[in-house]
């Protein structure tokens, strides 16, 4: 009997308007209430009767006297309103509905005179998707009717949700006609679903059937979201529903409140309105009593209605509130349209009689009406004749007594900008959980900072795995689609969620390795100088004079410079040190190796002399050996000059070798020229080793070929091992490998050639005499 309360709100609004001194002050509104019998035939019959003013209506024939009919309010169900709207549209007669939300009624071509004080189902469906997006539910089920509205609503929801990153796990469609088999099939599918949020576009009856079906199977708590609070109200009355529902959300369009209506109902008495043919049935239904009739046999336990019962303590169910308020708003919309129409006519000076106007005149004004109701609500209609309104968000909450009730927790404004569509009062959000948090519904758990989403093959985009960001990349937010590259001057942190500044490094004198290498270089250089001093002091002894002492001086000086050139590789690279590093190393080592070559050739040629003043003897002169050193060194100097003139080495930053550091190093410039320089040095070393190896068996008393062979073997071994180590090392290690090779080869030449001689000179001076050598002893 909620329809009777709606009818009374209609009466209440008219009486309130008639008492108003501002709205239609010189007019009195009248009304008639008709019963359509909840059928399309009854609705059309009563509509025709209203239009023609006849008990037995004849189309296109009017028999009316007195005040004109302004508009028609109704009907309750959309199917009835459609039939009425088609008829009324032919006459451009205003129809204001308070309950019909069918989307097709927004089509002004089919229904030009239809206006409603509520929103279209599609508008509310669009609004409910904003609730899904607001709570970041990315994995949902859509449960809809298998009819035009269900298809439209689910399609609209998908169009809104998909761009927002929400995935639909299943579209479950339920036939509009009652089908228990289909209901059971839908329940079985819901058992397999992993989504915890269900978006509902169902009729009340099928909605209840689904809930009852879920109560019979093991289903974890879910959050049900509906565009209608009536769904929630029905659900919360089902015993044991908390086993199925973890939470419920619904929307109610924000309409004018009929302030004073409860008091109006409280004073309602059947004796006051004897002409009301519906009040006695309403009274019996509400108070569970019967009116005493003369021809009725009274049964035991039946309570009679007295007519003095009060509706004050009979609160109407929650879903009726919206219908009552919508009907109340409908009456006020018509009244304000009449008021505006009359005011416009008077302003234009036409003086049209308020008792004589055409329906289309009122319809034109009604579409553009804009006013505030007594409670301050702003009322206006859009181009489709739908109410422009906001939506209250209601949540089903459980009290400590275990009773569910609906609480308004927020507001959705569809007309607001994209950033301000929804306002949710989070303090009022309560859930039946240990922790007061919004429940989640996701296919995959959120990826933490430091991880990126990797889509699962064949799954929706909401289903993904989390992959840690690789070295040099980061993700500073949750659920990033891909990791971002750190700037070149930064590196990714251990957790890969931010970048840290990279420090510049180079092989410095101050660090332990640099200090040790520098110390060894100085020691070797000092040792070479010390040996040179010994040789100069004992320059006239046989050991020093053997194998050309001038070459020995050249060799010792070059070895000292070889050790010192290692210092150029330490410290921060500059333009000067980069130019000098490789070139100095190449030239001084060429001098050293060519000196060893000259000494070896001297020994070999000495054994070839068979007669005095031969060409071979001329080649044994000191000047010839010096010339060999100069020519060999000059070739290397030319190669280095070409290198420096074309593409010289320069300071560079290595960003790749060490993720956390920027290695300051010298770039070799022209790689081809660099390999030419190394190749030439390698060619000299190989030739020298070959000659020394062939002369190794000559008598020791006359030559030092065994020492030369051993020292060149060390030299070649070091630089053969250098190449793979140099190109496999990274960062500072590259420089350290080259310094170590320089020092090791220098030590090999110095130790292999000169240390044995120094031992004889300093420790066994008796062997360093001409008489001892003439006796045939070996050195």
NORPEHU-V765437 format. One record per helix or strand of 2 or more residues. SS is the DSSP state (H for helix, E for strand). FROM is the first residue (numbers start at 1). LEN is the number of residues. If there is no record, write none. Layout:
BEGIN
ss=SS from=FROM len=LEN
ss=SS from=FROM len=LEN
END
This chain:
BEGIN
ss=H from=2 len=18
ss=H from=40 len=13
ss=E from=72 len=2
ss=H from=78 len=13
ss=E from=95 len=3
ss=H from=103 len=4
ss=E from=114 len=3
ss=H from=121 len=14
ss=E from=139 len=7
ss=H from=148 len=16
ss=E from=167 len=8
ss=H from=180 len=13
ss=E from=197 len=5
ss=H from=204 len=12
ss=E from=222 len=5
ss=H from=229 len=7
ss=H from=241 len=3
ss=E from=245 len=9
ss=H from=261 len=6
ss=H from=270 len=3
ss=H from=279 len=9
ss=H from=318 len=31
ss=H from=359 len=9
ss=E from=370 len=3
ss=E from=378 len=4
ss=E from=391 len=8
ss=E from=404 len=9
ss=H from=418 len=3
ss=E from=422 len=3
ss=H from=426 len=3
ss=E from=451 len=5
ss=E from=464 len=5
ss=E from=473 len=2
ss=E from=484 len=2
ss=E from=490 len=3
ss=E from=499 len=3
ss=E from=503 len=3
ss=H from=512 len=26
ss=H from=542 len=4
ss=H from=549 len=21
ss=H from=575 len=32
ss=H from=615 len=5
ss=H from=622 len=26
ss=E from=650 len=5
ss=E from=661 len=7
ss=H from=671 len=24
ss=H from=705 len=24
ss=H from=732 len=32
ss=H from=765 len=3
ss=H from=770 len=5
END
